[in-house]
Amino acid sequence: MAKQSQDKKTIPVEEAEKKDMPKLKGSDVTLSKMAEALIETNIALQHKVADLILNMKDVNKNLKEMVTLFTEAGEHIRKGKYEDPLIVKLDELLEQNKNIAKGLLLLEKFVREKQAQASFQRPFQKTEL
């Protein structure tokens, strides 16, 4: 059945299944092998957790920087100070486009009124001879 020595204990596979231990090939499962495998997986897991913590710190740092950037941008917009020359030029172009649009609307209105007046007037009156 079960062999015992000073540094290694072995358990038959049937007993290992009863104790919810992982099933390994062979007739006997060595406890020291299981312990070594458990230690190795535990160490590997600790390394992964450490990597995850370091990556989370990086993500946290980047997120803080992004929030700071958006906060500063929001304050700058609220103050209404646009010191960038490109923004000033874009504002000027926007005003010019508004003026052009108003002019085109007035021109369209003028043309429609002229067409309406021309259609109401009689082109020629017939005179009797």
HELIX and SHEET records of a PDB file:
HELIX    1   1 VAL A   13  LYS A   18  1                                   6    
HELIX    2   2 LEU A   31  LYS A   79  1                                  49    
HELIX    3   3 PRO A   85  PHE A  120  1                                  36    
SHEET    1   A 2 THR A  10  PRO A  12  0                                        
SHEET    2   A 2 ASP A  28  THR A  30 -1                                        
END                                                                             
